[in-house]
């Protein structure tokens, strides 16, 4: 029986040389998707959301209220449970956009990795960077699924936070031969410019910070990874047959959703999870009409990502892919980190802050 390796903080993992290589992340994500399709990996997500009004009642937070206009607080406590062939995992996430005003990440994650049969814990690790990196695999898998045979693709990326940075790394590495430019836009513009300056020299593709949506209509691949509380573009702004990867909240306008449902392809990483979370534009479109995505979506052609063919023709229809964040992706990335660096015998000693136990 393997011993519990203890808790590994972000600094512990950095000292051990943990590196979330794009190729390894993409491989782990593809393995997860394969096992999901074959019924070998399962998961669920539960979320407790809190009222913003409760936060603004506190005098210490009131000065930040105007600064956060147009941004979702995303104040929630999430638990993502999953099991695969060899391992299981529980990821606990605490998030609130106001954390950034105190020099902290918007969200912080902790992952418990367990043996899938005994369900005994094997390792406890900081999962914040893993969470951002696994979310970026949606972009790399989408690129491979929909654009592998294409060339000279322009990408428009809304958002410039940790997830956006990981997306740039993933697309710059895996799309260096087919992506011509990645345009980055953020609310203030400052963070977009900062991201371009940070990642530009090593991105592998040209990056350009933009302050408006003028280039959006020329981009066949669009990614929303912001924390905006309202749509980040108008329907006429976007290329008619774009592939839109929706990773944020209520960022896609209603008329574009209607166009996709009428003449395109609407996909979710998991229809039921997106529906029950009910925080993203596609799910909100149905709930605002008094229905649910899970009830009506399948009748309108909304499908799960695992049911989409491996190669999809994107030339003649708009595609919307809404992702809530599957727990199984966290599991497979965390398992890779554990087996490569943190597993006893892999070179990692238990951290002094959390002694190992049997």
Secondary structure as UniProt FT lines:
FT   STRAND          7..8
FT   HELIX           10..15
FT   TURN            16..17
FT   HELIX           22..37
FT   TURN            38..39
FT   STRAND          42..49
FT   HELIX           52..56
FT   HELIX           59..62
FT   TURN            63..65
FT   HELIX           66..68
FT   TURN            69..70
FT   STRAND          76..83
FT   STRAND          87..95
FT   HELIX           97..102
FT   STRAND          107..115
FT   TURN            116..118
FT   STRAND          121..126
FT   HELIX           128..147
FT   TURN            148..149
FT   STRAND          153..158
FT   HELIX           162..174
FT   TURN            175..178
FT   STRAND          179..185
FT   HELIX           190..199
FT   HELIX           200..202
FT   STRAND          206..209
FT   TURN            214..215
FT   HELIX           216..218
FT   STRAND          221..224
FT   HELIX           235..237
FT   TURN            240..241
FT   STRAND          243..246
FT   HELIX           254..263
FT   STRAND          265..268
FT   HELIX           271..277
FT   HELIX           281..287
FT   TURN            288..290
FT   HELIX           293..296
FT   HELIX           297..300
FT   STRAND          303..304
FT   HELIX           305..307
FT   TURN            315..316
FT   STRAND          319..322
FT   HELIX           327..337
FT   HELIX           338..342
FT   TURN            344..347
FT   TURN            352..353
//
